[in-house]
C-alpha cells in the first residue's frame, strides 16, 4: 500500500481543515515546498495537493504552488480543487500534475467529465468520492445525494477510471480512525480498482488496517502534521 501525504493550500500556505470547515483552519507551514521536500526526503513518492481556494472559487487558484513543487521535487502529484472547466484541466497538467483530481463534477456534469477522459485519457484523472452513509456527498459535504457509492464507482470504471479515492466525511480531519469496513466492501466489490482510502487516519495501526482491507493507497494529512504518524516510517510501508 502506498502512503500519499496530503497538502491543502489556502493563500499559498499549507493548512488543514476539520470536516471541510474553512472556519476550522490551522496553518502548518507557510511554505508548501518545504513540506513537500520533507515528504520526498522521507522516501515518499506521491503527493495529494488540494487547492482549497480553488474549490471555493470554482476555478483553479493555487497552480503556482503546484508548478513550484512539481519543478523542485520528483514527487508524482495529483492536484484537485476548482477543476470545473477544460481550461482548469489544461492549467493543472501544464503546471506539472501527474493526475487531475475531480469530484463534484463527476456528479453534476458527467458528460463534460467523460469528454475530458476522451481528450486527456481517463487514466490521467483521480476520481474522488466523498461519502456519508454510503451515499455521495458534494458541495463541500453540505449536500448529500441519493447516489449509492457502489453505483457511482461502477459507472466510472465503465468510463475508464483506474484510480478512485473515497473519503468518509464523518471521519475526515477528526483523527478518529478511517472507515475500514466501507473500504473493505468497496475493495471486495471492485478488486481490479486502484482504490485509495482517505480521511480519519490517526495512527500506524489505522494504516495497517487499511492495508489489510486491500486498499492500494492511503491519503494521510492531519495525522502527519499532528505527528501521530512519523513520515520517516511511511516510505516503505
matplotlib code that plots the C-alpha trace (Angstrom):
import matplotlib.pyplot as plt

x = [0.0, 1.3, 1.2, 0.1, 0.7, -1.7, -1.1, -4.1, -3.5, -5.1, -3.5, -0.4, 0.0, -0.1, -3.3, -5.7, -9.4, -11.7, -14.5, -14.1, -14.9, -12.9, -13.6, -11.7, -8.4, -5.0, -1.8, 1.0, 3.6, 3.7, 5.9, 4.4, 7.5, 9.4, 6.7, 6.8, 10.6, 10.3, 7.9, 10.3, 13.3, 11.4, 11.1, 7.5, 6.9, 3.5, 1.6, -2.1, -2.3, -5.6, -6.4, -8.9, -9.2, -9.9, -12.5, -14.3, -14.0, -14.9, -11.7, -8.0, -6.2, -3.0, -1.5, 1.8, 2.3, 1.8, 4.3, 6.9, 6.6, 6.5, 9.5, 11.6, 10.8, 10.4, 7.0, 4.2, 1.4, -2.3, -3.9, -7.5, -9.8, -11.7, -11.3, -14.6, -13.6, -11.3, -9.1, -8.6, -7.5, -5.0, -3.6, -3.2, -1.3, 0.7, 1.8, 3.2, 0.5, 0.6, -3.1, -6.1, -8.3, -12.0, -15.0, -18.2, -18.2, -18.5, -21.9, -23.0, -21.7, -20.9, -20.9, -18.3, -16.0, -16.3, -15.4, -12.2, -11.5, -11.6, -9.3, -6.7, -7.3, -9.2, -6.0, -4.9, -7.7, -8.1, -11.7, -12.6, -15.8, -17.0, -19.4, -21.8, -23.8, -22.7, -24.2, -22.2, -21.9, -21.0, -20.7, -18.1, -20.1, -23.1, -25.2, -25.9, -27.2, -29.1, -26.3, -25.0, -21.2, -21.1, -23.2, -21.0, -17.8, -19.2, -20.3, -16.9, -15.0, -17.2, -15.9, -12.3, -11.3, -8.5, -8.0, -10.6, -10.2, -13.0, -13.4, -16.0, -16.9, -17.9, -14.3, -12.2, -9.8, -11.0, -8.2, -10.8, -9.9, -10.9, -14.0, -12.3, -15.5, -16.7, -13.4, -13.2, -16.6, -15.6, -12.3, -14.3, -16.8, -14.2, -10.9, -9.3, -9.7, -6.7, -8.6, -7.2, -8.6, -8.8, -9.9, -9.6, -6.1, -4.8, -2.1, 0.1, -2.4, -5.0, -2.7, -2.2, -5.9, -6.3, -3.6, -5.2, -8.5, -6.9, -6.5, -3.8, -3.1, -4.0, -4.1, -2.7, -2.9, -3.6, -2.0, 1.3, 1.0, -0.1, 2.8, 0.6, 2.5, 6.2, 6.8, 10.2, 8.2, 6.0, 8.4, 8.4, 5.0]
y = [0.0, 3.4, 6.3, 9.5, 12.6, 15.5, 19.2, 21.5, 25.1, 28.3, 31.6, 29.6, 28.2, 24.6, 24.2, 21.6, 21.9, 19.8, 18.2, 20.7, 23.7, 26.8, 28.3, 25.4, 26.2, 25.5, 26.8, 24.3, 25.8, 29.0, 27.3, 24.1, 23.4, 22.8, 20.3, 18.5, 18.2, 16.7, 14.1, 13.3, 13.1, 10.5, 8.3, 9.1, 9.3, 10.8, 13.9, 14.7, 18.5, 20.3, 23.9, 24.9, 28.4, 26.9, 24.6, 27.6, 29.8, 27.1, 27.5, 26.6, 29.3, 27.9, 26.5, 28.3, 26.1, 23.1, 24.4, 25.1, 21.6, 19.8, 21.7, 21.3, 17.7, 14.4, 13.7, 12.5, 14.9, 14.6, 18.1, 19.0, 21.8, 24.0, 21.9, 22.8, 23.8, 22.2, 25.3, 24.3, 20.8, 22.3, 24.6, 21.6, 19.4, 22.3, 23.1, 19.6, 17.5, 13.8, 13.4, 15.8, 15.1, 15.5, 15.1, 17.1, 17.4, 13.7, 14.1, 17.3, 17.1, 13.6, 14.4, 17.1, 14.8, 12.0, 14.4, 15.2, 11.5, 11.3, 14.3, 13.6, 9.9, 8.6, 7.3, 10.9, 11.5, 10.6, 10.4, 11.5, 10.4, 12.0, 9.6, 9.9, 6.7, 5.1, 8.0, 10.5, 14.0, 17.1, 20.9, 20.8, 18.0, 20.2, 18.4, 14.6, 12.9, 9.7, 8.2, 4.9, 4.8, 1.4, 2.5, 5.6, 3.6, 1.0, 3.8, 5.5, 2.2, 1.8, 5.2, 4.0, 5.4, 3.4, 5.2, 6.3, 7.7, 7.8, 10.0, 9.2, 12.8, 11.8, 10.9, 13.4, 15.6, 14.2, 11.6, 9.1, 6.3, 5.6, 3.8, 0.5, -1.6, 0.7, 0.4, -3.3, -3.6, -1.4, -3.4, -6.7, -5.4, -3.9, -6.0, -4.6, -1.0, 1.0, 2.1, 4.8, 5.4, 8.9, 10.5, 9.6, 8.1, 8.7, 6.1, 3.5, 0.9, 2.5, 2.2, -1.5, -1.9, -0.2, -2.3, -5.5, -4.3, -4.3, -0.6, 0.2, 3.6, 5.8, 9.6, 10.9, 14.5, 15.7, 12.6, 13.6, 17.3, 16.5, 13.9, 11.0, 9.1, 9.8, 10.4, 8.5, 5.4, 5.7, 5.5, 1.7, 0.8]
z = [0.0, -1.0, 1.5, -0.2, 2.0, 1.6, 1.4, 1.5, 0.2, 1.3, 0.3, -0.8, 2.7, 3.9, 6.1, 7.4, 7.9, 10.1, 8.2, 5.3, 7.5, 6.4, 9.8, 11.4, 9.6, 11.0, 9.2, 9.5, 7.2, 5.1, 2.5, 1.0, -0.9, 2.4, 3.4, 0.0, 0.2, 3.7, 2.3, -0.6, 1.8, 3.8, 0.8, -0.2, -3.9, -4.3, -3.2, -2.9, -3.4, -2.8, -3.8, -1.2, -2.6, -5.9, -4.5, -3.0, -6.1, -8.6, -10.6, -10.0, -8.0, -6.5, -9.6, -8.8, -5.8, -7.9, -10.5, -7.8, -6.1, -9.4, -10.6, -7.5, -6.3, -8.1, -6.4, -8.6, -7.8, -8.1, -7.9, -7.3, -6.1, -8.5, -11.7, -13.4, -17.0, -19.5, -19.1, -15.5, -16.6, -19.0, -16.3, -13.9, -16.4, -17.8, -14.2, -13.7, -12.2, -13.0, -12.3, -12.1, -9.1, -9.8, -7.5, -7.7, -11.5, -11.7, -10.0, -11.6, -15.1, -16.1, -19.9, -19.5, -17.5, -19.9, -22.7, -20.7, -20.4, -24.2, -24.7, -22.0, -21.2, -18.2, -16.6, -16.2, -13.6, -10.0, -9.0, -5.5, -3.8, -0.6, 1.2, 4.0, 5.0, 1.7, -0.3, -2.3, -0.7, -2.7, -2.3, 0.5, 2.1, 2.7, 0.2, 0.3, -2.8, -3.2, -5.3, -3.8, -3.7, -5.4, -8.3, -8.7, -8.8, -11.2, -13.6, -13.7, -14.0, -17.1, -18.3, -17.9, -14.5, -12.9, -9.6, -7.0, -3.5, -1.1, 2.0, 4.7, 5.6, 9.1, 9.7, 7.9, 10.0, 13.3, 13.9, 15.0, 12.6, 8.9, 7.6, 7.2, 6.7, 3.9, 2.2, 2.6, 1.0, -2.0, -2.5, -2.4, -5.0, -7.3, -6.9, -10.0, -8.9, -7.6, -4.5, -2.2, 1.3, 2.6, 5.9, 9.6, 9.8, 13.2, 13.7, 12.0, 13.2, 11.1, 8.1, 8.8, 8.9, 5.6, 4.0, 5.4, 3.9, 0.5, -0.1, -2.7, -1.2, 1.8, 1.8, 5.1, 6.2, 9.7, 11.4, 9.8, 10.8, 14.3, 14.5, 15.1, 12.4, 11.7, 8.0, 8.1, 8.9, 5.8, 2.8, 2.7, 4.2]

ax = plt.figure().add_subplot(projection="3d")
ax.plot(x, y, z, "-o")
ax.set_aspect("equal")
plt.show()
